[in-house]
Amino acid sequence: MVPKPPVRALTLGVAGPHPLNGPAVQQAAAALRRAAAGFERAGYQVQTLRLSTRPVLADLAGWRPASVVQYAAHLQGLLDDVGVPFCSLGPVLPAAGAGAEGAAIMADLIAGNPAVNCSVPVASVDGGLDVPAARVAARTMVRLAGETDEGFGNFNFAAIACVGPGAPFFPAAYHAGPANLTLALQGAGIVAEALAGGAELAEVAPRLKEKLLEHAGPAVDVARRQAAEIGVEFAGADLSPAPDGEDSIAAAVERAGHGPLGSPGTLSLAAAVTEALRGTGLPTCGYCGLMLPVMEDVVLARRWEQGWLGIDQLLAYSAVCGTGLDTVPVPGDSSLDELTRLICDMGTLAVRLKKPLSARLLPVPGKSAGERTDFSSPYIVNTLIKPLGPRTA
């Protein structure tokens, strides 16, 4: 019997405004634990419980920056008390501090508060690309690289483009409206099962769709029941097939038999996988596309180091698949202008294609292109640092 796919994240969208007090956090955590218990009774392993909130700086627009930072530290303590390790405070909206001060607040919210995730929106379908906001995001990345241990604060931060509320994957998640529950699966194994033994390109989408209905369909049914049990809406599942180290999405895609990920034909495979993810008829949310987080996947990190993949290829694949630039290592001496332009590339692609994308870049302090990362986090696979562009002697 094929094991059920692990639940990567159960994310509860909290309806109440900031500041959240102790009883509100306790109630949300209790609801999440009840939902997780229902999944475990149904035979699923639940890896993480997460809270997604309304945009914090919009709710606390009249607060002094120092008070907002103190609130984040207080919230971290509340989260520690209830055992919830991930909480997204949402994007810094342009109307609520997306200038230099907004960047300073974002970095200070994350530094020292490991549960806290934040983002900054750099593009929208209606408003187009926001270059000043992209620069704010880049400035935040530079600060987090220099002011958090190993620069790892950037794991909890992203520049987002055309990302709406209600996604379960962090750090892009944020909430709006009534309380709800969303689901994300560690779905690399589903892709691996679908493509086992090789698959012609025309076979990829129908075979994967069949396996998604077989494995993700029952998980969605459980999520619906658990949402009703805890008295909230079920807002959908992000079927993006998340990897986890050795449970590799790169290895899963390579089972189709078309060569290493990054070979010619990879873009077509990425499109076929995403076609299946978006064609199940199941209630979905978030990115719902092939996910390629470079440093969260053993084989993907290896292909990056071997030269099969680069930033331009990841952007090209994002045109037909999922998240954008995720856990991409960049040199610690990358300039503010370089990071801004790269974020703008991601945002421009999202606007042109009217799809959600994000950039979670990891500038590595004290490391240059050609060196290897040495992060100590269990969530990260260390790999080679590549230049953001061609270098001349």
C-alpha positions as CSV (number, residue, x, y, z in Angstrom):
1,M,0.0,0.0,0.0
2,V,1.4,3.4,-1.0
3,P,1.9,5.7,2.1
4,K,-0.2,8.8,2.3
5,P,1.6,12.0,1.4
6,P,2.8,14.0,4.4
7,V,1.0,17.2,5.2
8,R,3.6,19.9,4.7
9,A,1.5,22.6,6.4
10,L,-1.9,23.1,7.9
11,T,-2.3,26.9,7.9
12,L,-5.0,28.7,9.8
13,G,-5.9,32.2,8.6
14,V,-6.7,34.3,11.6
15,A,-9.6,36.7,11.1
16,G,-8.9,39.0,14.1
17,P,-6.8,42.1,13.7
18,H,-3.5,42.8,15.2
19,P,-2.5,43.1,18.0
20,L,-3.3,39.5,18.8
21,N,-3.6,38.7,22.5
22,G,-2.8,35.5,24.4
23,P,-6.3,34.1,24.3
24,A,-6.6,34.7,20.5
25,V,-3.3,32.9,19.8
26,Q,-4.2,30.1,22.2
27,Q,-7.6,29.6,20.5
28,A,-6.0,29.5,17.0
29,A,-3.4,27.0,18.2
30,A,-6.0,24.8,19.7
31,A,-8.0,24.8,16.5
32,L,-4.9,23.9,14.5
33,R,-4.1,21.0,16.9
34,R,-7.6,19.7,16.6
35,A,-7.4,19.8,12.8
36,A,-4.0,18.1,12.9
37,A,-5.4,15.3,15.2
38,G,-8.1,14.7,12.6
39,F,-5.5,14.2,9.9
40,E,-3.4,11.9,12.1
41,R,-6.4,9.8,12.9
42,A,-6.9,9.5,9.1
43,G,-3.3,8.2,8.8
44,Y,-1.5,11.4,7.7
45,Q,1.8,12.8,9.2
46,V,1.4,16.5,9.8
47,Q,4.8,18.2,9.6
48,T,4.0,21.9,10.5
49,L,1.2,24.0,12.0
50,R,1.1,27.6,10.9
51,L,-0.8,30.8,11.5
52,S,-1.4,33.4,8.8
53,T,-2.6,36.8,9.8
54,R,-3.8,40.1,8.4
55,P,-1.0,42.5,7.3
56,V,0.5,43.6,10.6
57,L,1.5,47.1,9.6
58,A,-1.9,47.9,8.1
59,D,-3.6,47.0,11.4
60,L,-1.0,48.8,13.4
61,A,-0.6,51.8,11.1
62,G,-0.7,54.3,14.0
63,W,2.0,52.6,16.1
64,R,5.5,53.8,16.5
65,P,8.0,51.4,14.8
66,A,9.6,50.5,18.1
67,S,6.2,49.5,19.5
68,V,5.5,47.3,16.4
69,V,8.9,45.5,16.9
70,Q,8.1,45.0,20.6
71,Y,4.8,43.5,19.7
72,A,6.5,41.0,17.3
73,A,8.7,39.9,20.2
74,H,5.7,39.6,22.4
75,L,3.9,37.6,19.8
76,Q,7.0,35.3,19.4
77,G,6.6,34.5,23.1
78,L,2.9,33.7,22.7
79,L,3.7,31.4,19.8
80,D,6.4,29.7,21.8
81,D,4.0,29.1,24.6
82,V,1.5,27.3,22.4
83,G,4.0,25.5,20.3
84,V,3.3,27.1,16.9
85,P,6.7,27.5,15.1
86,F,5.5,29.5,12.0
87,C,3.4,32.7,11.8
88,S,3.2,35.0,8.9
89,L,2.5,38.7,9.7
90,G,1.7,39.3,6.1
91,P,3.0,41.8,3.5
92,V,4.1,45.4,4.2
93,L,1.6,47.1,1.9
94,P,2.6,50.2,0.0
95,A,0.1,52.3,2.0
96,A,1.6,51.1,5.3
97,G,5.3,51.8,5.2
98,A,6.9,50.5,2.1
99,G,9.6,53.0,2.2
100,A,13.0,52.8,3.9
101,E,11.2,52.8,7.3
102,G,9.1,49.9,6.2
103,A,12.2,47.9,5.3
104,A,13.7,48.6,8.7
105,I,10.6,47.5,10.4
106,M,10.5,44.2,8.4
107,A,14.0,43.3,9.2
108,D,13.5,44.1,12.9
109,L,10.3,42.1,13.0
110,I,12.1,39.0,11.7
111,A,15.5,39.3,13.5
112,G,15.4,37.5,16.8
113,N,11.9,36.1,16.2
114,P,12.3,32.8,14.4
115,A,8.5,32.1,14.0
116,V,7.9,35.4,12.3
117,N,7.6,35.6,8.5
118,C,7.0,38.8,6.4
119,S,6.9,39.8,2.8
120,V,6.7,42.9,0.6
121,P,4.5,43.1,-2.5
122,V,6.5,44.3,-5.5
123,A,3.9,43.9,-8.2
124,S,0.2,43.4,-8.8
125,V,-1.9,42.7,-11.9
126,D,-3.7,46.0,-11.6
127,G,-0.8,48.2,-10.5
128,G,2.1,46.6,-12.4
129,L,5.7,46.6,-11.2
130,D,6.6,48.7,-8.2
131,V,10.3,49.4,-8.5
132,P,10.6,51.3,-5.2
133,A,9.0,48.4,-3.4
134,A,11.4,46.0,-5.1
135,R,14.2,48.1,-3.7
136,V,12.7,48.0,-0.3
137,A,12.6,44.2,-0.5
138,A,16.3,44.1,-1.6
139,R,17.3,46.4,1.2
140,T,15.5,44.1,3.7
141,M,17.4,41.1,2.3
142,V,20.7,43.0,2.7
143,R,19.9,43.8,6.3
144,L,18.7,40.3,7.2
145,A,21.9,38.9,5.7
146,G,24.0,41.1,7.9
147,E,21.9,41.1,11.1
148,T,20.7,37.5,11.6
149,D,22.7,34.4,12.4
150,E,24.2,33.0,9.2
151,G,22.0,35.5,7.3
152,F,19.2,33.0,7.8
153,G,16.6,35.6,8.5
154,N,16.0,35.7,4.7
155,F,14.5,32.2,5.0
156,N,11.5,34.0,6.6
157,F,11.2,36.8,4.0
158,A,10.2,37.1,0.4
159,A,9.4,39.6,-2.3
160,I,6.0,38.7,-3.6
161,A,4.2,39.5,-6.9
162,C,0.5,39.0,-7.7
163,V,0.1,36.8,-4.6
164,G,-3.3,37.0,-3.1
165,P,-4.3,36.1,0.5
166,G,-5.0,32.5,1.6
167,A,-1.9,30.6,0.4
168,P,-0.5,28.0,2.9
169,F,3.1,28.2,1.9
170,F,5.4,30.6,3.7
171,P,6.8,33.3,3.7
172,A,4.3,34.5,1.1
173,A,1.2,33.6,3.1
174,Y,-1.2,36.3,4.5
175,H,-4.9,36.4,5.4
176,A,-8.0,38.4,4.6
177,G,-11.6,37.8,5.5
178,P,-13.2,35.1,7.7
179,A,-11.0,32.5,9.4
180,N,-10.1,29.6,7.2
181,L,-8.0,26.5,6.9
182,T,-5.6,25.8,3.9
183,L,-3.6,22.7,3.1
184,A,-0.2,22.1,1.6
185,L,1.1,18.6,0.9
186,Q,4.7,17.3,0.6
187,G,3.8,16.1,-2.9
188,A,7.1,15.2,-4.5
189,G,6.3,11.5,-3.9
190,I,3.1,11.8,-5.8
191,V,5.0,13.1,-8.9
192,A,7.6,10.3,-8.5
193,E,4.9,7.6,-8.4
194,A,3.1,9.1,-11.5
195,L,6.3,9.2,-13.6
196,A,7.9,6.0,-12.4
197,G,9.2,3.9,-15.3
198,G,9.4,6.8,-17.6
199,A,6.8,8.9,-19.4
200,E,6.4,10.5,-22.8
201,L,5.7,14.2,-22.5
202,A,2.0,13.7,-23.6
203,E,1.6,11.2,-20.8
204,V,2.9,13.3,-17.9
205,A,-0.2,15.5,-17.2
206,P,-2.9,12.7,-17.4
207,R,-0.8,10.3,-15.3
208,L,-0.1,12.9,-12.7
209,K,-3.7,14.1,-12.6
210,E,-4.8,10.5,-11.9
211,K,-2.3,10.2,-9.0
212,L,-3.2,13.6,-7.6
213,L,-6.9,12.6,-7.5
214,E,-5.9,9.3,-5.9
215,H,-3.7,10.8,-3.2
216,A,-4.5,14.5,-2.8
217,G,-8.3,14.0,-3.2
218,P,-8.7,12.1,0.1
219,A,-6.5,14.7,1.9
220,V,-8.7,17.5,0.7
221,D,-11.7,15.6,2.0
222,V,-10.1,15.3,5.4
223,A,-9.3,19.0,5.3
224,R,-12.9,19.9,4.5
225,R,-14.1,17.8,7.5
226,Q,-11.5,19.3,9.8
227,A,-12.3,22.9,8.8
228,A,-16.0,22.2,9.6
229,E,-15.0,20.6,12.9
230,I,-13.1,23.7,14.0
231,G,-15.7,26.1,12.7
232,V,-13.9,27.8,9.8
233,E,-14.0,27.8,6.0
234,F,-11.9,25.4,4.0
235,A,-10.1,27.7,1.5
236,G,-8.4,25.1,-0.6
237,A,-5.2,23.1,-1.1
238,D,-2.0,24.3,-2.7
239,L,-1.1,21.2,-4.7
240,S,2.5,22.5,-5.5
241,P,4.5,19.3,-4.9
242,A,6.8,20.4,-2.1
243,P,10.1,18.5,-1.7
244,D,11.8,17.8,1.6
245,G,15.6,17.0,1.3
246,E,15.8,13.4,0.0
247,D,12.1,13.5,-1.0
248,S,13.1,15.3,-4.1
249,I,10.9,17.0,-6.7
250,A,13.9,17.1,-9.1
251,A,14.4,13.3,-8.7
252,A,10.7,12.9,-9.2
253,V,10.6,14.8,-12.5
254,E,13.7,13.0,-13.7
255,R,11.9,9.7,-13.4
256,A,10.1,10.7,-16.6
257,G,13.4,9.8,-18.3
258,H,14.1,13.1,-20.1
259,G,17.5,13.7,-18.5
260,P,18.7,15.7,-15.5
261,L,16.5,18.6,-14.4
262,G,17.7,21.5,-16.4
263,S,18.2,19.5,-19.6
264,P,16.4,20.6,-22.8
265,G,12.7,19.7,-22.4
266,T,12.6,20.6,-18.7
267,L,10.4,23.6,-19.4
268,S,7.9,21.4,-21.2
269,L,7.9,18.9,-18.3
270,A,7.3,21.8,-15.8
271,A,4.4,23.0,-17.9
272,A,2.9,19.4,-18.0
273,V,3.2,19.0,-14.3
274,T,1.6,22.3,-13.6
275,E,-1.2,21.5,-16.1
276,A,-2.0,18.4,-14.0
277,L,-1.9,20.3,-10.7
278,R,-4.3,22.9,-12.0
279,G,-6.6,20.4,-13.8
280,T,-7.8,18.2,-11.0
281,G,-11.0,20.0,-10.2
282,L,-10.1,20.0,-6.5
283,P,-10.4,23.3,-4.6
284,T,-7.0,25.0,-4.8
285,C,-5.2,28.1,-3.6
286,G,-1.8,29.7,-3.7
287,Y,0.8,28.9,-6.4
288,C,-0.4,25.5,-7.4
289,G,2.5,24.8,-9.8
290,L,5.8,22.9,-9.9
291,M,7.9,24.1,-7.0
292,L,11.7,24.3,-7.4
293,P,13.3,25.5,-4.1
294,V,17.0,25.2,-4.8
295,M,18.2,24.6,-1.2
296,E,15.3,22.5,0.1
297,D,15.9,19.6,-2.3
298,V,19.0,17.3,-2.4
299,V,18.9,16.6,-6.1
300,L,17.9,20.2,-7.1
301,A,20.8,21.6,-5.1
302,R,23.1,19.1,-6.8
303,R,21.8,20.1,-10.3
304,W,22.3,23.7,-9.4
305,E,25.9,23.0,-8.3
306,Q,26.6,20.9,-11.4
307,G,25.5,23.7,-13.7
308,W,22.3,22.3,-15.0
309,L,20.4,25.1,-13.5
310,G,20.8,28.9,-13.1
311,I,18.7,31.9,-12.2
312,D,17.7,32.6,-15.8
313,Q,16.4,29.0,-16.2
314,L,14.5,29.2,-12.9
315,L,12.8,32.4,-14.1
316,A,12.0,30.7,-17.5
317,Y,10.4,27.7,-15.7
318,S,8.4,30.1,-13.6
319,A,6.6,31.2,-16.7
320,V,4.9,27.8,-16.9
321,C,5.1,26.5,-13.3
322,G,5.1,27.7,-9.7
323,T,6.8,29.8,-7.2
324,G,9.5,31.9,-8.9
325,L,13.0,32.1,-7.2
326,D,12.9,30.1,-4.0
327,T,15.8,29.6,-1.5
328,V,18.3,30.7,-4.1
329,P,21.8,31.4,-2.7
330,V,23.5,34.6,-3.9
331,P,26.8,36.1,-3.1
332,G,27.0,38.0,0.2
333,D,28.5,41.0,-1.6
334,S,25.6,41.3,-4.1
335,S,24.8,45.0,-4.5
336,L,21.4,46.5,-3.6
337,D,21.0,47.4,-7.3
338,E,21.7,43.8,-8.4
339,L,19.1,42.4,-6.0
340,T,16.6,45.0,-6.9
341,R,16.9,44.2,-10.6
342,L,16.5,40.5,-10.0
343,I,13.4,41.0,-7.9
344,C,12.1,43.3,-10.7
345,D,12.6,40.5,-13.2
346,M,10.5,38.2,-11.1
347,G,7.8,40.9,-10.6
348,T,7.7,41.7,-14.3
349,L,7.1,38.0,-15.2
350,A,4.3,37.8,-12.6
351,V,2.5,40.8,-14.0
352,R,2.9,39.9,-17.6
353,L,1.6,36.4,-17.0
354,K,-0.9,37.4,-14.3
355,K,0.3,34.7,-11.9
356,P,1.6,34.5,-8.3
357,L,5.4,34.4,-8.0
358,S,7.9,35.3,-5.3
359,A,11.6,35.7,-4.7
360,R,13.2,34.2,-1.5
361,L,16.9,35.0,-2.0
362,L,19.6,34.1,0.5
363,P,22.6,36.4,0.3
364,V,25.3,34.5,2.1
365,P,27.4,36.7,4.5
366,G,31.1,36.6,3.8
367,K,30.8,34.3,0.9
368,S,31.5,35.0,-2.8
369,A,30.5,33.4,-6.0
370,G,32.3,30.0,-6.4
371,E,32.2,29.2,-2.7
372,R,29.8,26.9,-1.0
373,T,27.1,27.7,1.5
374,D,27.5,26.4,5.1
375,F,24.1,27.0,6.6
376,S,23.5,24.9,9.7
377,S,19.7,24.7,9.4
378,P,18.1,21.3,9.0
379,Y,15.7,22.8,6.4
380,I,18.6,23.7,4.0
381,V,20.8,21.7,1.6
382,N,24.1,23.4,1.1
383,T,25.3,24.1,-2.4
384,L,27.4,26.3,-4.6
385,I,27.0,30.1,-4.7
386,K,26.8,31.5,-8.3
387,P,27.2,35.0,-9.5
388,L,24.1,37.0,-10.4
389,G,25.6,37.8,-13.8
390,P,28.8,37.2,-15.8
391,R,32.0,38.3,-14.2
392,T,35.1,39.5,-16.0
393,A,38.6,39.4,-14.7
